[in-house]
Amino acid sequence: MSLLCNTGDWFTLGQKNSYRKIDLYSMDWPATINLEQMTVHAASYGGPVALVKDFKQFLKLSGSGSAKPVIRIFNCAGKLISSINWDNGNLVCMGWSDAEEFLCVQDDGFVVIYDMFGNFQHKFSMGKDVTEVIDAKIFASSSGTGVAVITASHKIYIVNSIKDPKSRPLSELLSLPTGLTSWELVSQERTTCCLLSRDTEIILARHGESAPLTHVITMKSDFSSIILMAVSFNHRHLALYTNTGVIWMGSADLKTKYCEYATGRTERPQQIAWCCDEDPNPDNQAVVVSYASMVLVVGTTGDSNIYTYDSPMVLIQEMDGVR
């Protein structure tokens, strides 16, 4: 059936921005899968989805990290493609490349790469000085797919392209704050910038700069920390979520603020993602925020819409929407 013939739910944010929520299909994976106990890693452009039991939850419950996880890879409709019996180091981060390669970042600084069928391809190191990775991110860059890691020694190392994995420290003078609450990568014009939030500040660090820059975020309502950040698919827009439930939306370079929106909610959101396209007008974009049983859609004009859900959900940011 044509997508245009499917029933959908249209709504408008602002004067002329129309959005549509469409149920494409029901996921066909086993009924035993509980997304509340899983970490979900989906490739862009409607690509494959990898599921693995949340190892952080497992560590809390068992007190031991001895058991090795099984990574299951499904297509976008929930049909099983392959499984990986993980027998390498401790996993810190997982994700997909622009070529639908599955990347696994270990705490020893190695990145292990598989194809979607679970076949080992190769691995590389984030650098000889990278040995204790405490957090990592896989991001889209102008060179393809990049990897960034934070080490226990409070350093950030970046590989801008996994095809040419040359690791470099982001800034020799950057000493990560102890109160770091979130971080994201912005890649524009062959340059990758790291945004780190501490209290009410955003720290911007780039390779080659003598010192990182600090921006103090001011809002109409009081807040003490930024707990979540989201960069749009095209790396043009940035959303900040504060501890008081206020969303700040603006340009990724922090030079322009689009709007502030008070959600009125006290619980921490599960995810935040941009729903936008290549339209250069920021007034035509929106942010999607997920909570335990609802999704909030907020436009950059300050208008909003709410959907409620009975089952767990995961947001996947795409180039022309959110799935």
TORKOL-4160 file (C-alpha; in steps of 0.2 Angstrom, whole numbers, padded with zeros to 4 digits, m for minus):
323
<pt num="1" X="0000" Y="0000" Z="0000"/>
<pt num="2" X="0006" Y="0017" Z="m0004"/>
<pt num="3" X="0012" Y="0027" Z="0011"/>
<pt num="4" X="0001" Y="0041" Z="0006"/>
<pt num="5" X="m0014" Y="0029" Z="0008"/>
<pt num="6" X="m0010" Y="0025" Z="0026"/>
<pt num="7" X="m0019" Y="0033" Z="0040"/>
<pt num="8" X="m0009" Y="0045" Z="0049"/>
<pt num="9" X="m0011" Y="0059" Z="0062"/>
<pt num="10" X="m0008" Y="0076" Z="0056"/>
<pt num="11" X="m0004" Y="0091" Z="0067"/>
<pt num="12" X="0002" Y="0109" Z="0065"/>
<pt num="13" X="0016" Y="0118" Z="0075"/>
<pt num="14" X="0015" Y="0137" Z="0072"/>
<pt num="15" X="0006" Y="0144" Z="0057"/>
<pt num="16" X="0012" Y="0133" Z="0043"/>
<pt num="17" X="0022" Y="0118" Z="0049"/>
<pt num="18" X="0013" Y="0102" Z="0048"/>
<pt num="19" X="0019" Y="0086" Z="0055"/>
<pt num="20" X="0012" Y="0068" Z="0053"/>
<pt num="21" X="0014" Y="0053" Z="0064"/>
<pt num="22" X="0013" Y="0037" Z="0054"/>
<pt num="23" X="0012" Y="0019" Z="0059"/>
<pt num="24" X="0023" Y="0010" Z="0046"/>
<pt num="25" X="0022" Y="m0007" Z="0053"/>
<pt num="26" X="0023" Y="m0018" Z="0069"/>
<pt num="27" X="0040" Y="m0024" Z="0074"/>
<pt num="28" X="0041" Y="m0042" Z="0071"/>
<pt num="29" X="0054" Y="m0047" Z="0084"/>
<pt num="30" X="0050" Y="m0060" Z="0098"/>
<pt num="31" X="0038" Y="m0055" Z="0111"/>
<pt num="32" X="0051" Y="m0059" Z="0124"/>
<pt num="33" X="0060" Y="m0043" Z="0120"/>
<pt num="34" X="0058" Y="m0030" Z="0133"/>
<pt num="35" X="0065" Y="m0013" Z="0127"/>
<pt num="36" X="0066" Y="m0007" Z="0145"/>
<pt num="37" X="0080" Y="m0020" Z="0148"/>
<pt num="38" X="0089" Y="m0017" Z="0131"/>
<pt num="39" X="0100" Y="m0004" Z="0123"/>
<pt num="40" X="0095" Y="0000" Z="0106"/>
<pt num="41" X="0107" Y="0005" Z="0092"/>
<pt num="42" X="0099" Y="0009" Z="0075"/>
<pt num="43" X="0107" Y="0014" Z="0059"/>
<pt num="44" X="0101" Y="0029" Z="0049"/>
<pt num="45" X="0091" Y="0029" Z="0034"/>
<pt num="46" X="0079" Y="0016" Z="0040"/>
<pt num="47" X="0094" Y="0004" Z="0042"/>
<pt num="48" X="0096" Y="m0011" Z="0054"/>
<pt num="49" X="0093" Y="m0011" Z="0073"/>
<pt num="50" X="0105" Y="m0019" Z="0085"/>
<pt num="51" X="0098" Y="m0024" Z="0102"/>
<pt num="52" X="0108" Y="m0030" Z="0118"/>
<pt num="53" X="0103" Y="m0032" Z="0136"/>
<pt num="54" X="0108" Y="m0016" Z="0145"/>
<pt num="55" X="0125" Y="m0021" Z="0152"/>
<pt num="56" X="0124" Y="m0006" Z="0165"/>
<pt num="57" X="0108" Y="m0014" Z="0172"/>
<pt num="58" X="0115" Y="m0031" Z="0172"/>
<pt num="59" X="0130" Y="m0025" Z="0182"/>
<pt num="60" X="0119" Y="m0017" Z="0195"/>
<pt num="61" X="0109" Y="m0033" Z="0197"/>
<pt num="62" X="0123" Y="m0046" Z="0197"/>
<pt num="63" X="0137" Y="m0036" Z="0204"/>
<pt num="64" X="0148" Y="m0044" Z="0191"/>
<pt num="65" X="0153" Y="m0041" Z="0173"/>
<pt num="66" X="0158" Y="m0059" Z="0169"/>
<pt num="67" X="0144" Y="m0064" Z="0158"/>
<pt num="68" X="0146" Y="m0059" Z="0139"/>
<pt num="69" X="0131" Y="m0051" Z="0130"/>
<pt num="70" X="0123" Y="m0057" Z="0114"/>
<pt num="71" X="0120" Y="m0044" Z="0102"/>
<pt num="72" X="0105" Y="m0047" Z="0090"/>
<pt num="73" X="0104" Y="m0037" Z="0074"/>
<pt num="74" X="0087" Y="m0035" Z="0066"/>
<pt num="75" X="0081" Y="m0026" Z="0050"/>
<pt num="76" X="0070" Y="m0010" Z="0052"/>
<pt num="77" X="0054" Y="m0021" Z="0053"/>
<pt num="78" X="0061" Y="m0032" Z="0067"/>
<pt num="79" X="0066" Y="m0047" Z="0057"/>
<pt num="80" X="0082" Y="m0056" Z="0064"/>
<pt num="81" X="0097" Y="m0054" Z="0053"/>
<pt num="82" X="0111" Y="m0060" Z="0064"/>
<pt num="83" X="0118" Y="m0062" Z="0081"/>
<pt num="84" X="0135" Y="m0059" Z="0089"/>
<pt num="85" X="0141" Y="m0068" Z="0104"/>
<pt num="86" X="0152" Y="m0055" Z="0112"/>
<pt num="87" X="0168" Y="m0062" Z="0118"/>
<pt num="88" X="0180" Y="m0046" Z="0118"/>
<pt num="89" X="0182" Y="m0032" Z="0130"/>
<pt num="90" X="0170" Y="m0022" Z="0140"/>
<pt num="91" X="0158" Y="m0013" Z="0129"/>
<pt num="92" X="0156" Y="0006" Z="0132"/>
<pt num="93" X="0147" Y="0012" Z="0116"/>
<pt num="94" X="0139" Y="0004" Z="0100"/>
<pt num="95" X="0132" Y="0011" Z="0084"/>
<pt num="96" X="0132" Y="0011" Z="0065"/>
<pt num="97" X="0143" Y="0019" Z="0052"/>
<pt num="98" X="0136" Y="0027" Z="0036"/>
<pt num="99" X="0140" Y="0011" Z="0027"/>
<pt num="100" X="0130" Y="0001" Z="0039"/>
<pt num="101" X="0145" Y="m0007" Z="0048"/>
<pt num="102" X="0142" Y="m0011" Z="0067"/>
<pt num="103" X="0154" Y="m0002" Z="0078"/>
<pt num="104" X="0158" Y="m0008" Z="0096"/>
<pt num="105" X="0169" Y="0003" Z="0107"/>
<pt num="106" X="0178" Y="m0005" Z="0121"/>
<pt num="107" X="0185" Y="0002" Z="0137"/>
<pt num="108" X="0203" Y="m0003" Z="0132"/>
<pt num="109" X="0202" Y="0010" Z="0117"/>
<pt num="110" X="0199" Y="m0002" Z="0103"/>
<pt num="111" X="0185" Y="m0001" Z="0091"/>
<pt num="112" X="0179" Y="m0018" Z="0084"/>
<pt num="113" X="0169" Y="m0017" Z="0067"/>
<pt num="114" X="0157" Y="m0030" Z="0061"/>
<pt num="115" X="0145" Y="m0031" Z="0046"/>
<pt num="116" X="0127" Y="m0032" Z="0048"/>
<pt num="117" X="0128" Y="m0051" Z="0046"/>
<pt num="118" X="0138" Y="m0052" Z="0062"/>
<pt num="119" X="0155" Y="m0055" Z="0053"/>
<pt num="120" X="0170" Y="m0048" Z="0060"/>
<pt num="121" X="0178" Y="m0035" Z="0049"/>
<pt num="122" X="0193" Y="m0027" Z="0058"/>
<pt num="123" X="0197" Y="m0017" Z="0073"/>
<pt num="124" X="0208" Y="m0001" Z="0077"/>
<pt num="125" X="0214" Y="0008" Z="0092"/>
<pt num="126" X="0209" Y="0025" Z="0097"/>
<pt num="127" X="0228" Y="0028" Z="0102"/>
<pt num="128" X="0242" Y="0021" Z="0113"/>
<pt num="129" X="0237" Y="0033" Z="0127"/>
<pt num="130" X="0219" Y="0028" Z="0126"/>
<pt num="131" X="0217" Y="0014" Z="0139"/>
<pt num="132" X="0203" Y="0018" Z="0151"/>
<pt num="133" X="0188" Y="0024" Z="0141"/>
<pt num="134" X="0173" Y="0029" Z="0152"/>
<pt num="135" X="0162" Y="0036" Z="0138"/>
<pt num="136" X="0161" Y="0036" Z="0119"/>
<pt num="137" X="0151" Y="0042" Z="0105"/>
<pt num="138" X="0149" Y="0037" Z="0087"/>
<pt num="139" X="0145" Y="0052" Z="0076"/>
<pt num="140" X="0143" Y="0058" Z="0057"/>
<pt num="141" X="0157" Y="0069" Z="0051"/>
<pt num="142" X="0161" Y="0077" Z="0035"/>
<pt num="143" X="0173" Y="0063" Z="0032"/>
<pt num="144" X="0161" Y="0049" Z="0035"/>
<pt num="145" X="0159" Y="0041" Z="0052"/>
<pt num="146" X="0169" Y="0047" Z="0067"/>
<pt num="147" X="0172" Y="0040" Z="0085"/>
<pt num="148" X="0175" Y="0051" Z="0101"/>
<pt num="149" X="0180" Y="0044" Z="0118"/>
<pt num="150" X="0182" Y="0051" Z="0135"/>
<pt num="151" X="0196" Y="0043" Z="0146"/>
<pt num="152" X="0198" Y="0041" Z="0165"/>
<pt num="153" X="0212" Y="0053" Z="0164"/>
<pt num="154" X="0199" Y="0067" Z="0158"/>
<pt num="155" X="0205" Y="0068" Z="0140"/>
<pt num="156" X="0195" Y="0067" Z="0124"/>
<pt num="157" X="0201" Y="0058" Z="0108"/>
<pt num="158" X="0193" Y="0059" Z="0091"/>
<pt num="159" X="0194" Y="0049" Z="0075"/>
<pt num="160" X="0185" Y="0059" Z="0062"/>
<pt num="161" X="0184" Y="0044" Z="0050"/>
<pt num="162" X="0185" Y="0026" Z="0054"/>
<pt num="163" X="0191" Y="0023" Z="0036"/>
<pt num="164" X="0207" Y="0033" Z="0041"/>
<pt num="165" X="0208" Y="0031" Z="0060"/>
<pt num="166" X="0220" Y="0044" Z="0065"/>
<pt num="167" X="0217" Y="0048" Z="0083"/>
<pt num="168" X="0220" Y="0065" Z="0090"/>
<pt num="169" X="0217" Y="0073" Z="0107"/>
<pt num="170" X="0204" Y="0087" Z="0106"/>
<pt num="171" X="0213" Y="0100" Z="0116"/>
<pt num="172" X="0229" Y="0098" Z="0127"/>
<pt num="173" X="0223" Y="0112" Z="0138"/>
<pt num="174" X="0205" Y="0104" Z="0141"/>
<pt num="175" X="0203" Y="0097" Z="0158"/>
<pt num="176" X="0186" Y="0090" Z="0159"/>
<pt num="177" X="0175" Y="0097" Z="0173"/>
<pt num="178" X="0170" Y="0085" Z="0187"/>
<pt num="179" X="0152" Y="0091" Z="0185"/>
<pt num="180" X="0151" Y="0086" Z="0167"/>
<pt num="181" X="0133" Y="0081" Z="0164"/>
<pt num="182" X="0132" Y="0078" Z="0145"/>
<pt num="183" X="0142" Y="0080" Z="0129"/>
<pt num="184" X="0139" Y="0080" Z="0110"/>
<pt num="185" X="0149" Y="0081" Z="0094"/>
<pt num="186" X="0146" Y="0094" Z="0080"/>
<pt num="187" X="0155" Y="0092" Z="0064"/>
<pt num="188" X="0154" Y="0106" Z="0051"/>
<pt num="189" X="0166" Y="0111" Z="0037"/>
<pt num="190" X="0179" Y="0097" Z="0040"/>
<pt num="191" X="0180" Y="0102" Z="0058"/>
<pt num="192" X="0173" Y="0093" Z="0073"/>
<pt num="193" X="0169" Y="0102" Z="0089"/>
<pt num="194" X="0165" Y="0095" Z="0106"/>
<pt num="195" X="0151" Y="0102" Z="0117"/>
<pt num="196" X="0152" Y="0098" Z="0135"/>
<pt num="197" X="0139" Y="0104" Z="0148"/>
<pt num="198" X="0144" Y="0109" Z="0166"/>
<pt num="199" X="0131" Y="0118" Z="0177"/>
<pt num="200" X="0124" Y="0132" Z="0166"/>
<pt num="201" X="0139" Y="0132" Z="0154"/>
<pt num="202" X="0143" Y="0125" Z="0138"/>
<pt num="203" X="0161" Y="0122" Z="0134"/>
<pt num="204" X="0167" Y="0121" Z="0116"/>
<pt num="205" X="0183" Y="0112" Z="0112"/>
<pt num="206" X="0191" Y="0110" Z="0095"/>
<pt num="207" X="0207" Y="0102" Z="0089"/>
<pt num="208" X="0221" Y="0115" Z="0086"/>
<pt num="209" X="0214" Y="0128" Z="0097"/>
<pt num="210" X="0225" Y="0134" Z="0111"/>
<pt num="211" X="0211" Y="0134" Z="0124"/>
<pt num="212" X="0192" Y="0129" Z="0124"/>
<pt num="213" X="0179" Y="0142" Z="0124"/>
<pt num="214" X="0165" Y="0143" Z="0138"/>
<pt num="215" X="0147" Y="0150" Z="0134"/>
<pt num="216" X="0136" Y="0153" Z="0149"/>
<pt num="217" X="0118" Y="0149" Z="0144"/>
<pt num="218" X="0105" Y="0161" Z="0150"/>
<pt num="219" X="0086" Y="0158" Z="0151"/>
<pt num="220" X="0071" Y="0167" Z="0157"/>
<pt num="221" X="0068" Y="0154" Z="0171"/>
<pt num="222" X="0081" Y="0148" Z="0184"/>
<pt num="223" X="0090" Y="0132" Z="0182"/>
<pt num="224" X="0106" Y="0124" Z="0189"/>
<pt num="225" X="0112" Y="0112" Z="0176"/>
<pt num="226" X="0110" Y="0106" Z="0158"/>
<pt num="227" X="0106" Y="0087" Z="0159"/>
<pt num="228" X="0103" Y="0082" Z="0140"/>
<pt num="229" X="0109" Y="0089" Z="0124"/>
<pt num="230" X="0104" Y="0084" Z="0106"/>
<pt num="231" X="0112" Y="0090" Z="0089"/>
<pt num="232" X="0101" Y="0089" Z="0074"/>
<pt num="233" X="0105" Y="0076" Z="0060"/>
<pt num="234" X="0113" Y="0090" Z="0049"/>
<pt num="235" X="0123" Y="0097" Z="0064"/>
<pt num="236" X="0115" Y="0114" Z="0062"/>
<pt num="237" X="0104" Y="0115" Z="0077"/>
<pt num="238" X="0106" Y="0111" Z="0096"/>
<pt num="239" X="0093" Y="0107" Z="0109"/>
<pt num="240" X="0097" Y="0108" Z="0128"/>
<pt num="241" X="0086" Y="0101" Z="0142"/>
<pt num="242" X="0088" Y="0108" Z="0159"/>
<pt num="243" X="0086" Y="0101" Z="0177"/>
<pt num="244" X="0070" Y="0111" Z="0178"/>
<pt num="245" X="0062" Y="0104" Z="0163"/>
<pt num="246" X="0065" Y="0119" Z="0151"/>
<pt num="247" X="0070" Y="0116" Z="0133"/>
<pt num="248" X="0082" Y="0128" Z="0125"/>
<pt num="249" X="0083" Y="0127" Z="0106"/>
<pt num="250" X="0096" Y="0137" Z="0095"/>
<pt num="251" X="0110" Y="0135" Z="0082"/>
<pt num="252" X="0124" Y="0123" Z="0085"/>
<pt num="253" X="0136" Y="0137" Z="0086"/>
<pt num="254" X="0126" Y="0144" Z="0101"/>
<pt num="255" X="0125" Y="0161" Z="0092"/>
<pt num="256" X="0106" Y="0161" Z="0089"/>
<pt num="257" X="0092" Y="0156" Z="0101"/>
<pt num="258" X="0076" Y="0150" Z="0093"/>
<pt num="259" X="0065" Y="0148" Z="0109"/>
<pt num="260" X="0063" Y="0142" Z="0126"/>
<pt num="261" X="0050" Y="0130" Z="0131"/>
<pt num="262" X="0044" Y="0125" Z="0149"/>
<pt num="263" X="0038" Y="0107" Z="0149"/>
<pt num="264" X="0032" Y="0108" Z="0166"/>
<pt num="265" X="0039" Y="0090" Z="0170"/>
<pt num="266" X="0050" Y="0086" Z="0184"/>
<pt num="267" X="0056" Y="0068" Z="0178"/>
<pt num="268" X="0071" Y="0066" Z="0168"/>
<pt num="269" X="0067" Y="0063" Z="0149"/>
<pt num="270" X="0073" Y="0047" Z="0141"/>
<pt num="271" X="0079" Y="0054" Z="0125"/>
<pt num="272" X="0078" Y="0070" Z="0115"/>
<pt num="273" X="0080" Y="0071" Z="0096"/>
<pt num="274" X="0077" Y="0084" Z="0082"/>
<pt num="275" X="0063" Y="0081" Z="0069"/>
<pt num="276" X="0069" Y="0092" Z="0054"/>
<pt num="277" X="0075" Y="0092" Z="0036"/>
<pt num="278" X="0086" Y="0102" Z="0025"/>
<pt num="279" X="0075" Y="0117" Z="0026"/>
<pt num="280" X="0087" Y="0131" Z="0031"/>
<pt num="281" X="0073" Y="0140" Z="0040"/>
<pt num="282" X="0075" Y="0136" Z="0059"/>
<pt num="283" X="0056" Y="0140" Z="0061"/>
<pt num="284" X="0052" Y="0124" Z="0052"/>
<pt num="285" X="0060" Y="0112" Z="0064"/>
<pt num="286" X="0055" Y="0103" Z="0080"/>
<pt num="287" X="0062" Y="0093" Z="0094"/>
<pt num="288" X="0055" Y="0077" Z="0100"/>
<pt num="289" X="0056" Y="0072" Z="0119"/>
<pt num="290" X="0052" Y="0055" Z="0125"/>
<pt num="291" X="0047" Y="0051" Z="0143"/>
<pt num="292" X="0042" Y="0034" Z="0151"/>
<pt num="293" X="0024" Y="0035" Z="0143"/>
<pt num="294" X="0023" Y="0050" Z="0132"/>
<pt num="295" X="0031" Y="0059" Z="0118"/>
<pt num="296" X="0032" Y="0078" Z="0117"/>
<pt num="297" X="0035" Y="0087" Z="0101"/>
<pt num="298" X="0040" Y="0105" Z="0102"/>
<pt num="299" X="0043" Y="0117" Z="0087"/>
<pt num="300" X="0056" Y="0131" Z="0087"/>
<pt num="301" X="0041" Y="0143" Z="0088"/>
<pt num="302" X="0036" Y="0136" Z="0105"/>
<pt num="303" X="0021" Y="0127" Z="0100"/>
<pt num="304" X="0019" Y="0109" Z="0105"/>
<pt num="305" X="0009" Y="0092" Z="0104"/>
<pt num="306" X="0009" Y="0077" Z="0115"/>
<pt num="307" X="0007" Y="0058" Z="0111"/>
<pt num="308" X="0005" Y="0045" Z="0125"/>
<pt num="309" X="0011" Y="0027" Z="0123"/>
<pt num="310" X="0008" Y="0011" Z="0134"/>
<pt num="311" X="0024" Y="0002" Z="0129"/>
<pt num="312" X="0042" Y="0007" Z="0130"/>
<pt num="313" X="0049" Y="0017" Z="0115"/>
<pt num="314" X="0065" Y="0022" Z="0107"/>
<pt num="315" X="0068" Y="0038" Z="0096"/>
<pt num="316" X="0079" Y="0036" Z="0081"/>
<pt num="317" X="0084" Y="0053" Z="0073"/>
<pt num="318" X="0084" Y="0053" Z="0054"/>
<pt num="319" X="0088" Y="0066" Z="0041"/>
<pt num="320" X="0069" Y="0070" Z="0038"/>
<pt num="321" X="0061" Y="0065" Z="0054"/>
<pt num="322" X="0061" Y="0054" Z="0069"/>
<pt num="323" X="0056" Y="0035" Z="0069"/>
